[in-house]
Amino acid sequence: MKLDSIIQALLPHDEKFYSFFEEVSDLLVNATQLYKKIPNANRIERENICREIEALEHQADNVTHSTMSELSASFVTPFDREDIHLLASSLDDVMDFIEGSSKRFILYEIDECPREITELIYILDLCTIEIQKGVKMLRDFRRPESLKQVIHKINDYENQADAIFNSAMKNLMQNNNDVLDVLLILKLKEIFFGLETATDKCEDVANIFETLLIKHN
């Protein structure tokens, strides 16, 4: 461990940041668990699910605001202030895209979901589960191999999401031709883009985990 990391570990610092990150990661998992129900739900059920996801997004926003306020008020932090800011922002980005893409099922009155949408939702759920695991490992860095495994899994899931997204775009363009289909394509593309971007944001979180590993080992 680097000398500055040892000194920082020995100094008293605010433990609230770990709790903030863990709370947001729990909210992310709750949101994707709800999201998985949307493809097979009817319109009324989807509206209820989206309201629940929106409520989780508001909770995550509140925790993020608390994190930033605590960051401004704290003299000594558990790790670099910049990394705390980046992690809080990245976790918030994941939730924003989860909430935003789920809401489009209602806004665009999508009836049937392509198989690839369901696959992307499930991959996003797997990503948030790994984020939840990784965040809990930040309280100490004595298990670097476990955190490396989390990072590897998130990166792998993001690659899978990219492949599904590209395949879905190809299928949409090849199998739809008339004006009504074009309108549906535009609606579905936004949902696909939101889901794929959410997995990209999960990879951003994994990149921050990797940065923290490098700095503390």
C-alpha positions in Angstrom: 0.0 0.0 0.0 1.3 3.5 -0.9 2.5 5.7 1.9 -0.2 8.4 1.3 -2.9 5.6 1.4 -1.5 4.3 4.7 -1.6 7.8 6.2 -5.1 8.4 4.9 -6.2 5.1 6.4 -4.8 6.0 9.8 -6.5 9.4 9.9 -10.0 9.7 11.3 -12.5 10.2 8.6 -16.3 10.2 8.0 -17.7 6.8 7.5 -20.9 8.2 6.1 -19.7 8.0 2.5 -19.6 4.2 2.6 -23.2 4.2 3.8 -24.3 6.7 1.2 -22.7 4.6 -1.6 -24.2 1.4 -0.2 -27.7 2.9 0.0 -27.6 4.1 -3.6 -26.3 0.7 -4.8 -29.2 -1.0 -3.0 -31.6 1.4 -4.7 -30.1 0.5 -8.0 -30.7 -3.2 -7.5 -34.3 -2.5 -6.3 -34.9 -0.5 -9.5 -33.6 -3.1 -11.9 -35.5 -5.8 -10.1 -38.7 -3.8 -10.7 -37.6 -3.0 -14.3 -37.5 -6.8 -15.1 -41.2 -6.9 -14.5 -42.1 -4.3 -17.2 -41.8 -6.4 -20.4 -44.5 -8.9 -19.2 -46.7 -6.3 -17.4 -49.9 -4.7 -18.7 -50.2 -1.0 -19.1 -51.6 -0.3 -15.6 -49.0 -2.6 -14.0 -46.3 -0.8 -15.9 -47.5 2.6 -14.7 -47.3 1.4 -11.1 -43.8 -0.1 -11.6 -42.6 3.1 -13.2 -43.9 5.2 -10.3 -42.0 2.9 -8.0 -38.8 3.3 -10.0 -39.3 7.0 -10.1 -39.6 7.1 -6.3 -36.4 5.1 -6.0 -34.7 7.6 -8.3 -35.8 10.5 -6.1 -34.4 8.6 -3.1 -31.1 8.1 -4.9 -31.0 11.9 -5.8 -31.5 12.7 -2.1 -28.6 10.5 -1.1 -26.4 11.9 -3.8 -27.1 15.4 -2.6 -26.3 14.3 1.0 -23.0 12.8 -0.3 -22.0 16.1 -2.0 -22.9 18.1 1.0 -20.9 15.8 3.3 -18.0 16.0 0.9 -18.0 19.8 1.1 -18.1 19.7 4.9 -15.5 16.9 5.5 -11.9 17.7 6.2 -10.6 14.1 5.9 -12.3 11.6 3.5 -11.9 7.8 3.2 -10.4 8.2 -0.2 -9.7 11.0 -2.7 -12.4 13.7 -2.9 -12.3 13.6 -6.6 -13.0 9.8 -6.6 -15.9 10.2 -4.1 -17.4 12.9 -6.4 -17.0 10.7 -9.5 -18.4 7.6 -7.8 -21.4 9.5 -6.5 -22.1 11.1 -9.9 -21.7 7.8 -11.8 -24.0 5.9 -9.5 -26.6 8.7 -9.9 -26.2 8.5 -13.7 -27.0 4.8 -13.7 -30.2 5.4 -11.8 -31.1 8.3 -14.1 -30.9 6.1 -17.2 -32.8 3.3 -15.5 -35.6 5.7 -14.6 -35.6 7.5 -17.9 -35.7 4.4 -20.1 -38.4 2.7 -18.0 -40.6 5.8 -18.2 -40.6 5.6 -22.0 -42.6 2.4 -22.0 -45.5 4.6 -20.7 -44.8 7.7 -22.7 -44.6 5.8 -26.0 -47.3 3.3 -25.1 -45.2 0.3 -26.1 -47.3 -2.9 -26.2 -44.9 -5.7 -27.0 -41.2 -5.7 -26.2 -38.6 -7.1 -28.6 -36.6 -10.0 -27.0 -33.5 -7.8 -26.9 -35.1 -5.3 -24.6 -35.7 -8.0 -22.0 -32.2 -9.3 -22.4 -30.7 -5.8 -21.9 -32.9 -5.3 -18.8 -31.6 -8.6 -17.3 -28.0 -7.6 -18.1 -28.5 -4.2 -16.5 -29.8 -6.0 -13.4 -26.7 -8.2 -13.3 -24.5 -5.1 -13.5 -26.3 -3.4 -10.6 -25.9 -6.6 -8.5 -22.1 -6.5 -9.1 -22.0 -2.8 -8.3 -23.7 -3.5 -5.0 -21.1 -6.2 -4.3 -18.2 -3.8 -5.3 -19.5 -0.9 -3.2 -19.5 -3.1 -0.1 -15.9 -4.0 -0.7 -14.8 -0.3 -0.5 -14.7 -0.2 3.3 -11.4 -2.0 3.0 -9.2 -3.0 0.1 -7.9 -6.3 1.6 -9.8 -8.3 -1.0 -8.5 -6.9 -4.3 -9.1 -10.1 -6.2 -12.8 -10.1 -5.3 -13.1 -6.5 -6.4 -11.2 -7.3 -9.6 -13.7 -10.0 -10.3 -16.6 -7.6 -9.9 -14.9 -5.2 -12.3 -14.3 -8.0 -14.8 -18.0 -9.1 -14.6 -19.3 -5.6 -15.2 -17.0 -5.1 -18.2 -18.1 -8.4 -19.6 -21.8 -7.6 -19.1 -21.3 -4.2 -20.8 -19.7 -5.9 -23.8 -22.7 -8.3 -24.0 -25.1 -5.3 -23.8 -23.2 -3.7 -26.7 -23.6 -6.8 -28.9 -27.3 -7.1 -28.1 -27.8 -3.4 -28.8 -26.1 -3.6 -32.2 -28.0 -6.8 -33.1 -31.3 -5.1 -32.1 -30.6 -2.0 -34.2 -29.9 -4.2 -37.2 -33.1 -6.2 -36.7 -35.2 -3.1 -36.3 -33.9 -1.6 -39.6 -34.2 -4.8 -41.6 -37.7 -5.9 -40.5 -39.7 -2.6 -40.5 -40.5 -0.6 -43.6 -43.8 1.3 -43.5 -44.4 4.7 -41.8 -46.0 3.2 -38.7 -43.0 0.9 -38.3 -40.7 3.8 -38.6 -42.4 5.6 -35.7 -42.2 2.4 -33.6 -38.5 2.1 -34.5 -37.9 5.6 -33.2 -39.6 4.8 -29.9 -37.9 1.5 -29.4 -34.5 3.0 -30.3 -34.8 5.4 -27.4 -35.5 2.6 -25.0 -32.7 0.6 -26.4 -30.3 3.6 -26.2 -31.4 4.3 -22.6 -30.7 0.7 -21.5 -27.4 0.4 -23.4 -26.3 3.8 -21.9 -27.2 2.6 -18.4 -24.9 -0.4 -18.8 -22.2 2.1 -20.1 -22.6 4.0 -16.9 -22.2 0.8 -14.9 -18.9 0.3 -16.6 -18.0 3.9 -15.5 -18.6 2.8 -11.9 -16.4 -0.3 -12.6 -13.6 2.0 -13.9 -13.8 4.0 -10.7 -13.5 0.8 -8.7 -10.4 0.0 -10.7 -8.9 3.4 -10.1 -9.4 3.0 -6.3 -7.7 -0.4 -6.4 -4.7 1.0 -8.2 -4.4 3.8 -5.6 -4.8 1.6 -2.6 -2.7 -1.4 -3.5 
